[in-house]
Amino acid sequence: MALAPMADVTDTAFRRIIAKYGKPDVMFTEFVSADGLCHPDGQKRLFKDLQYSESERPIVAQLFSARPEKMEEAGALIQRLGFDGLDINMGCPDRNVEKQGAGAALIKNPKLAREVIRAARRGAPRLPLSVKTRLGYNKDELEMWLPELLEEELAAVTIHARTRKEMSKVPARWEKIAKAVAIRNNLGSKTLILGNGDISDLQAARKKIRKTGADGIMLGRAIFGNPFLFLNSQEFKNGSQSDELRRRLKAMVEHAVYFKELCGHKNFAIMKKHFKAYLDGFSGAKELRLKLMQADNADEVEKIINEFLKLIN
């Protein structure tokens, strides 16, 4: 069970909270530009996005680039920083990323994609290499695209079960994950196949593993407002609704404090987008959310939440 890398979501502050309250089997950083890491100014700024704590291990750094020489240089840096693995993003549909020929654009250029993987291996020979990608670009190209990746003997390939064109506008096609497993098996590859897309909780993830034969599942959007997503504790789940709400609000305050301490280079408005997810499904949620949207820092968040908790005692 893996936590998906998501820009301005799975930053070092949120990962710290997740590691405390419900740690997955493996965590990934937000995606970081390999090209940027190779520039002195960019390195100074992007290093902050690569902060991690020992509590997050195993922790995998995710990079994107379409320039093999930059991926090699950045890969060496990731290895020196002590990460447990290096993942290459070949699925991001962001236009700025694609303009560089990176992210999902690499699906259209398998030759370059493989050069980027080989460069990463040269730079970080001691680290397991993996790729996160999609079924294809404008259409399903799995039968042509996946074998190209498997030829590189990656540790794992995570497949978001949609094409780049589909974005997240259609349901994830999990039958294609089963197809990916079959392709892998037919080729005699040892690469792990992880599925990704529309998974809400661990129970649903386990069902998909049984149905598709995948080696694992990567969960993404389900983590919003729920740092307990990967927690199996029945005792935790059997608590009262009031206890559950208190735990959630406590975690949200801790999240805001970590954001202040660890993500001071980011605008606090990024933290605010988490509020809607944390504050859902209980009486007074809307009013509390409106107050929090006016908060400018973690101290104000803590004060607002403490006042709310006094009211529900």
matplotlib code that plots the C-alpha trace (Angstrom):
import matplotlib.pyplot as plt

x = [0.0, 1.6, 0.8, 0.7, 2.9, 0.7, 1.9, 1.1, -0.6, 1.9, 4.5, 6.8, 4.3, 1.4, 3.7, 4.9, 1.3, 0.5, 3.6, 2.3, -1.3, -1.5, 1.7, 1.5, 4.1, 5.9, 5.7, 6.6, 7.6, 5.8, 7.3, 10.4, 12.1, 15.4, 16.4, 15.8, 17.8, 20.8, 20.8, 22.2, 19.2, 16.7, 18.5, 18.3, 14.6, 13.7, 15.7, 12.9, 10.5, 12.8, 12.9, 11.9, 12.0, 13.2, 9.5, 8.6, 10.8, 10.8, 10.6, 10.9, 11.8, 9.8, 11.5, 10.5, 12.7, 13.1, 16.8, 18.8, 21.9, 19.9, 18.2, 21.6, 22.9, 19.7, 19.6, 23.1, 21.9, 18.8, 21.1, 23.4, 20.4, 19.6, 16.3, 15.1, 14.2, 13.8, 10.6, 10.3, 7.1, 5.9, 2.2, 1.7, -0.6, 0.5, 1.1, 4.3, 5.8, 4.7, 6.2, 9.6, 8.9, 8.5, 5.6, 3.0, 4.7, 7.3, 4.6, 4.8, 8.6, 9.5, 13.1, 13.7, 11.8, 14.2, 17.2, 15.9, 15.5, 19.0, 20.4, 18.7, 20.3, 23.7, 23.2, 21.7, 22.9, 22.2, 18.5, 15.5, 14.1, 10.4, 8.1, 4.6, 2.7, -0.7, -2.4, -1.4, -1.5, -4.6, -5.6, -4.9, -1.3, -0.5, 0.5, 3.2, 4.1, 4.4, 6.9, 9.2, 9.3, 9.6, 12.7, 14.5, 14.1, 12.5, 11.7, 8.1, 5.7, 2.7, -0.1, -2.8, -5.7, -6.6, -5.0, -3.5, -6.4, -8.9, -7.3, -9.6, -12.8, -13.7, -13.7, -10.4, -10.3, -9.1, -9.4, -6.3, -4.3, -5.1, -3.9, -0.7, -0.1, -0.7, 1.8, 4.4, 3.9, 4.0, 7.3, 8.8, 9.5, 10.1, 8.9, 6.1, 2.9, 0.9, -2.5, -3.8, -7.1, -10.4, -9.5, -11.3, -9.8, -7.7, -10.7, -11.3, -7.5, -7.3, -10.3, -8.6, -5.4, -7.3, -9.2, -6.3, -3.3, -1.5, 1.4, 0.1, -2.1, -1.3, -3.9, -4.0, -7.1, -8.5, -5.8, -7.4, -8.5, -7.8, -4.3, -5.7, -6.4, -3.7, -4.6, -5.8, -6.5, -10.0, -9.9, -9.4, -12.4, -14.7, -14.5, -17.5, -18.3, -17.3, -13.9, -13.3, -14.0, -11.7, -8.9, -9.4, -9.4, -6.3, -4.5, -5.5, -4.0, -0.8, -0.8, -1.0, 1.8, 4.1, 3.2, 4.4, 7.6, 8.5, 6.9, 7.5, 8.6, 5.0, 2.0, -0.3, -3.2, -2.0, -2.8, -6.3, -7.3, -7.0, -9.6, -12.6, -11.5, -10.8, -14.1, -16.8, -19.8, -20.6, -22.8, -21.2, -18.6, -19.5, -19.3, -16.0, -14.6, -15.5, -13.7, -10.6, -10.5, -9.9, -6.9, -3.5, -1.3, -1.2, -1.6, -4.9, -6.0, -5.2, -7.1, -10.2, -10.2, -9.8, -12.7, -14.8, -13.9, -15.0, -18.4, -18.8, -17.6]
y = [0.0, 3.2, 6.9, 8.7, 11.7, 14.8, 18.3, 20.7, 17.8, 15.2, 17.8, 17.1, 18.5, 16.2, 13.2, 13.8, 13.6, 10.5, 8.8, 9.5, 8.5, 5.8, 5.0, 3.2, 0.6, 3.2, 7.0, 9.2, 12.9, 15.5, 15.5, 17.6, 18.9, 17.2, 20.1, 22.5, 20.4, 20.8, 24.6, 26.2, 28.6, 25.8, 23.4, 25.7, 26.1, 22.6, 21.0, 22.1, 19.9, 16.9, 17.2, 14.0, 12.4, 8.9, 8.2, 8.3, 5.5, 3.9, 7.2, 7.5, 10.7, 11.4, 13.4, 14.6, 15.5, 14.8, 15.5, 12.3, 14.2, 16.2, 13.0, 11.4, 14.4, 14.7, 10.9, 11.1, 13.8, 11.8, 8.9, 11.1, 12.5, 9.0, 8.2, 4.6, 4.8, 7.0, 7.3, 8.9, 10.7, 9.7, 10.5, 14.1, 16.0, 19.5, 21.6, 23.2, 19.8, 18.5, 21.5, 20.3, 16.9, 15.3, 13.8, 12.2, 13.6, 10.8, 8.2, 9.6, 9.1, 5.7, 5.9, 9.1, 7.6, 4.7, 7.0, 8.9, 5.7, 4.6, 8.0, 7.8, 4.3, 5.7, 8.5, 6.4, 2.8, 1.7, 2.8, 0.9, 2.7, 2.9, 4.8, 6.2, 6.5, 6.1, 3.7, 5.9, 9.4, 10.0, 6.3, 3.1, 2.1, -0.3, -3.2, -1.1, 1.2, -1.1, -3.6, -0.6, 0.1, -3.5, -3.8, -1.5, -4.0, -1.4, -2.3, -1.2, 0.5, 2.3, 2.6, 5.2, 3.4, 6.2, 7.9, 11.4, 12.6, 11.2, 12.9, 12.0, 12.6, 9.0, 6.0, 4.3, 1.2, -1.5, -4.3, -2.6, -3.2, -6.9, -6.6, -5.0, -7.9, -10.3, -8.5, -8.5, -12.2, -13.1, -11.3, -13.0, -9.7, -9.3, -5.7, -5.1, -3.7, -1.2, 0.1, 3.6, 5.4, 5.8, 3.7, 5.0, 2.8, -0.2, -2.6, -1.5, -1.6, -5.3, -6.2, -4.7, -6.6, -9.9, -9.1, -7.9, -9.7, -6.4, -6.4, -3.3, -0.3, 3.4, 5.6, 9.3, 11.6, 9.4, 10.8, 14.3, 15.2, 11.6, 11.0, 7.8, 6.2, 3.5, 2.7, -0.8, -0.4, -1.6, 0.1, 3.4, 2.7, 1.7, 5.1, 7.4, 9.9, 12.7, 11.0, 10.6, 14.3, 15.3, 13.1, 14.6, 18.2, 17.5, 16.1, 19.1, 21.5, 19.4, 19.5, 23.3, 23.5, 21.2, 23.3, 26.4, 24.7, 22.8, 24.5, 28.1, 28.7, 27.9, 30.1, 29.3, 29.3, 25.8, 24.6, 26.0, 23.7, 20.8, 22.4, 21.4, 17.8, 17.7, 19.6, 17.5, 15.5, 17.0, 19.7, 23.2, 22.1, 24.8, 27.6, 26.3, 26.1, 29.7, 30.8, 28.8, 30.2, 33.6, 32.3, 33.5, 31.1, 28.0, 29.9, 31.2, 27.8, 26.3, 29.1, 28.6, 24.8, 25.0, 27.4, 25.0, 22.0, 23.8, 24.2, 20.5, 19.3]
z = [0.0, -1.2, -0.8, -4.1, -4.8, -5.2, -5.7, -2.8, -1.0, 0.1, 1.2, 4.1, 6.6, 5.5, 5.2, 8.8, 10.0, 7.9, 9.2, 12.8, 12.4, 9.7, 7.8, 4.4, 3.3, 1.2, 0.8, -2.1, -2.1, -4.2, -7.7, -8.0, -11.2, -11.8, -14.0, -11.2, -8.8, -11.1, -10.9, -7.7, -7.2, -8.0, -5.7, -2.7, -3.2, -4.1, -1.3, 1.0, -1.0, -0.4, 3.4, 5.1, 8.6, 9.6, 10.5, 6.8, 5.7, 3.3, 1.4, -2.4, -4.2, -7.3, -10.1, -13.5, -16.5, -20.2, -20.1, -19.4, -18.3, -15.7, -14.4, -13.9, -12.0, -9.9, -9.3, -7.8, -5.5, -4.4, -3.6, -1.5, 0.4, 1.6, 0.0, -0.2, -3.9, -7.0, -8.9, -12.3, -13.2, -16.7, -16.2, -15.0, -17.4, -16.3, -19.3, -18.0, -17.3, -20.7, -22.5, -21.3, -22.8, -19.3, -17.4, -19.6, -22.7, -22.3, -23.2, -26.7, -26.8, -25.4, -26.7, -24.6, -21.7, -21.6, -21.9, -18.9, -16.9, -17.8, -16.8, -13.4, -12.9, -13.7, -11.2, -8.5, -9.0, -5.4, -5.4, -6.6, -9.7, -10.5, -12.8, -12.3, -15.6, -17.4, -19.8, -22.7, -24.0, -26.2, -26.2, -24.5, -25.5, -22.7, -24.9, -26.6, -23.7, -20.8, -22.4, -23.1, -19.4, -18.4, -20.6, -18.2, -15.3, -13.0, -9.4, -9.9, -12.4, -11.0, -13.5, -13.2, -14.9, -17.3, -20.3, -20.2, -22.3, -19.9, -16.9, -14.0, -15.9, -16.4, -14.0, -13.6, -15.8, -13.5, -16.0, -17.6, -14.4, -14.7, -18.4, -17.2, -14.8, -17.6, -19.9, -17.1, -16.5, -20.2, -20.5, -17.5, -15.8, -12.1, -12.0, -9.5, -10.9, -8.7, -9.6, -9.0, -9.5, -7.6, -4.5, -1.4, 1.4, 2.3, 1.9, -1.7, -2.3, -1.2, -3.4, -6.4, -5.6, -5.4, -8.6, -10.8, -9.4, -8.9, -6.4, -4.7, -4.8, -4.7, -3.0, -3.7, -3.3, -0.5, 1.8, 1.7, 5.3, 6.4, 7.7, 9.2, 5.8, 6.1, 9.8, 10.4, 14.1, 15.0, 18.3, 16.5, 14.2, 17.0, 18.8, 19.0, 16.3, 18.8, 19.4, 15.7, 15.1, 17.9, 16.5, 13.0, 14.3, 16.4, 13.4, 11.3, 13.9, 14.0, 10.2, 10.2, 12.8, 10.8, 7.7, 9.5, 10.7, 7.6, 4.6, 5.4, 1.8, 0.7, 0.9, 3.8, 1.3, 0.3, 3.8, 3.5, 0.7, 3.2, 5.5, 3.4, 3.5, 7.2, 8.0, 6.5, 7.7, 11.0, 12.4, 12.3, 9.7, 7.2, 9.8, 11.2, 7.7, 6.9, 10.0, 9.2, 5.7, 7.3, 9.3, 8.2, 10.1, 12.3, 15.5, 14.4, 13.2, 16.6, 18.4, 16.3, 16.7, 20.5, 20.8, 18.7, 20.8, 24.0, 22.5, 21.9, 25.3]

ax = plt.figure().add_subplot(projection="3d")
ax.plot(x, y, z, "-o")
ax.set_aspect("equal")
plt.show()
